[in-house]
Amino acid sequence: MSSILDSVNQRTQMVGQNRLELLLFKLKGKQVYGINVFKVREVLQCPELTELPQRNPVVRGVAHIRGATISVIDLSLAVNGPSLGDVRDCFVVIAEYNRKVQGFLVKAVERIVNMNWNDIHPPPKGTGKSSYLTAVTDIDGDLVEIIDVEKVLAEITPNNATVSQEFVDMHKGKAPEDKVVLIADDSSVARGQIKRTVEQLGFKTKICKDGREALEYLEGVVEDGTSIDDEVLLLISDIEMPEMDGYTLTAEIRNNERLSSMWVMLHTSLSGVFNEAMVQKVGANDFIPKFNPDELAQAVQKRMDFDD
């Protein structure tokens, strides 16, 4: 099973080309789900789990894997489905989100598919705030659902989105009243976290659900000749997004002379050296991993200091 994740170096070559690879898996039933391969460290038959007292009901236990103790989350239970049952009949997807390594229990692992972000779409309207979907796509005529893992993790271990008072005081009275901080992220949880953080600093915000929506908004701002720097203080963008990823969004901004001066910060749960290399390649001003409110506040301050 570990061979399914070989050739990582080849996969990094797709970053910046609006492409991704999805690891397809099943929970209960025939529905197929997907997770970005860049999030995944390893896939293995579920080892013996140690149950912990007073654990969250969706955490089946902890596994000791390669010298590390990793929580294993029943992904079906986490999205309000039935338990996957006997863990001996399941697989564990070891993935890294927001600087933490987690294990996700799944029933079966299918294959890896190479996709274009243009073919990954936001969930259908009407799915509601309780939905755990962040995107959907069609593969060989079958609907593949991409789970909002950040929402799953936030419900198990909520992130603190409160900015330290020193950063609040630092920005007090400095936020420009006529500019917005543009936020682009496909996760409703992540959008809310960033919005709350930025607004604690006194800034106004504008929310977009993916890179294409953000680019269309920016193009609309400058359509009549308005300077983008008079309207948008900075863009805080996720990297993984349906329709258009954050790398491609940044490249499109830099290639548009009316938008090219804008400050772009990439903010992502992805990790790895290749991210820093891609930040330089596409011309982003800053890159920080999710999610720490004080680090985000510091990054916004860096943007403010640039104008001083």
N, C-alpha and C positions, 0 to 999 in steps of 0.2 A: 504493500500500500504506500510506503514511503516514496516509491519511485514515481508516484503520480505528481510529486512536487519537484522533480529534478529540473535542471536547466533554468534555474532562477535568473542567471545572468542574461539569458536570451529574453526572458520576460521583461526585464527592466528596459530593454530596448524599445518596448512599445510605449513606455511612459512619455507623454508629450505628443503622441500621435492620436490622441483621443480614443485610445484603445485600452482594453483590459482583458483579462482572462478570468472566467468564473469557474469556481469549483461547484459542481452541481451535486445536490444531495437530497435525500427524502427524509421526512419525519414519519408521520403516520399516513397511510394511504398512498395514493398515486401522485399527489401534488409534488412538483419539483421546485426546489429552492436553490438559490445561488449565493455565493460569497466570493468577494474579490480575492484572487490567489495571493495578492500582495499582503493581505492580512494574515495569511495562513503560514504557520511554521512547520506543521507536521500533521499527518492523518494516521491514526493507528487504531487497531482493535481495542475496545475499551478495556483497560486493565482493572484489577481489583480496586474498588473504591473504599475509602474509610469514611464512614458517616460521622458527622459532627453534631453535637447537641445544639439545639436552638438555631439550627441553620435555616436559611430561607427555604421554603418548600420546593422551589425549583432547582435548588442545588442538591444534586444527588449524593455528593460527597467530594472528597479530595483524592487526587491520584499523585503518586510519587513517580515523576517522569524525569529521567536524566538529571537526577540530583535536585530537582525542584518540586515543590508542593503546589499543585494546581487545582483550583476549584473546577468542578465539572458540572455544567448547567444543562439540565434537560431542556433542550431548545423548544421542544413541543409544549411542555408545560409553561415555559416562559412566554409563549405567545397565545396562552389560554387554550391550548389543545390538550389532548389526553397524554398521560405519561407514556414514555417509550418502553416501559416495562423492564424486563430483565436486561441489565446493562451488558451482560455477557454476549448478547445478540446484537450489540450496537457498536458504533465507531465513535471516536472522539476526534474532533477537529480542534487542534491547538492553534489558537490565533492570538494576535496582539492588537489590543484596542486601547487607545488613550494611555499608553505607557504601561499597561498591565497585560499579563499573559493569562488567558482564560481557556478552559476546555469546554467545547460545546458538544453535547451528546446528540448524535443523529442516528437514524435507523440504518441508512445505507448511503454510500458514496458512489456517485455515478461516474463522472468523467470531468475533464476540464475542456472548456470551449473558449475560443478566441472571439471576442466581440468588439464592436465599435460602440462608443458611448452614444452615438446617434440612434442606436437601436435599443438603448435602455431608456425607458420612459417613466415619468412620474406615475404613481398609483392612480387608478381611475377615480374621477370625482365621485364623492359619495361614500368613500371608504371610511371617512370619519376620523376624529382625533384618536379614537381607541385602536385604530389599525396599527399593526406592527410592520407594515410594508413601507419601504423607502423607495422602491422602484419595481418595475415589471419589464419583462421582455418576452419575445417569442423565439423559441428554438425548435426547429423542425415541426412547427405547427402546435407546439405545446406551450402553455403559459408558464413562465418561470417567475417566481416571486423572490424578490430580494428583501430580506428582513432588515429592519432598522435595529441593528445590534446595539447601537448607542442608546436607544430607548430601552431595550431589554436590560442592559447593564445599569442604566440610571434607576430603573425600578428596583433592582436588587441592592445596589449600593449608590444612593443618590449623591451626585456631585454637589459640592458647596459652591454656589455662584456668588458668594458675598465677597466684594473687594475690600481689602484691608483699608482702614480709615486713612492711613498715610497717603495712599494713592488717590482716595476720594478728595482729600484736602489738597493734594498736589494739582488736581484738575479743576478745583472749585473756581468758577467764574471764568475759566479759560476756553470752554467749549464754544465754538462759533455758532451763533443762533441761526445763521443762514445756510449752513452746510449739514449734510447728513453723512453718517457712516453706513455704507452699503454692505449688507451681509448676504452672502450666497451660500446656502447649505441645504442639502436634500433631507437632512434629518430634522424633524420638528423639535426634538429634544435639544439638539445642538444649536439650532436657530434661537430657541428660547434662552439657552445659557449665554450665548454671545450677546443677545439683545439686552438681557438683564445686566450683564457686566458693563457693557458700553453705556447704558442709560444711567447706571449708578455714577458714572464719571461726568454726567451732564450732557452727553451727546444725543442728538436725534438720530434715529435709525430708519433705514429702508430695507425691507426684507425681500429676498428672491429665493425661489426654491431650487434653482439650478443655474448652471453657467450660461445657458442660452437666454434665460429670462433676464439675467443680470446684464448680459451684453446688449440685449434689446432695450433695456431701460437706459443704459448709458448712451447708446446711440440716439435714443429719443431726447435725452437731455441736451446734446450738442447739435441736434438737427437744425436748430434755428440760428446757430452760430454762437450759442452760449459757451463760455469756457467751462470745461469740466471741473477745473480747480475752484471755480466760484460756487459750485453746487455740491460736489462730493469731496469730503475730506479724505477718505480712504475707502478701499474695498477690503473686506475680510472675507476670504473665500475658502471653502472646503476644496479638496482636490478631487475626491470621488463624487461625481454627480451625474445623474442621467442627462441625456441630450448633449451636454458639453462639460468636460471635466475642467478643473481649476487651472491646470497647466495650459490647456488650449485657450481658455478664457483669457489668461494673462498674455499669451502670445498674440491673441486677436487685439487686445488693448494696446500692446506695444506696436503693433503694425498699423494702427489707426492714428494718423497724425493729430486728430482732434481729441484722442483719449490718451495718447502715449505718455503724457506727463503725470498721469494719476498714480498715487501711491497704492501698491498692491501688496497685501499681506496674505500668505497662504497659511491656513490653520487646519490641521488635519490629524486624524487618528492613525494615519499611516506612519511607519517609522522606517529608518534605514538611511544609509549614506546616499543612495541614489536620489533621495528627495532633495538634499542640499545641492547636489549637482544639477538637478532639474530646475531648481529655483534660479540658479545663475543662468542656466541655458535659456529659460523663457523670459528672464528679466524681472522677476518679482523683487520687491524691495526688502521683504522680510519673510521668514518662515518660522512658525512655532508649532509644536505638537499640542494636541488637545489634552485635557482641558484644565487649565489652572487660571482662575480669575486674575490673580496678581500678575502672572506672566503676560496675560492678555492686556492688562492695564499698562504694564511697562512697555509693551510693543506699541500701544496707542500713543504713549508719551514720546516714544522715539519719533513717531510721525509728527507730533507737535513740535518737538525740538528741532526738526528739520527746517521748519519755517522761521525759527527764531534767529 
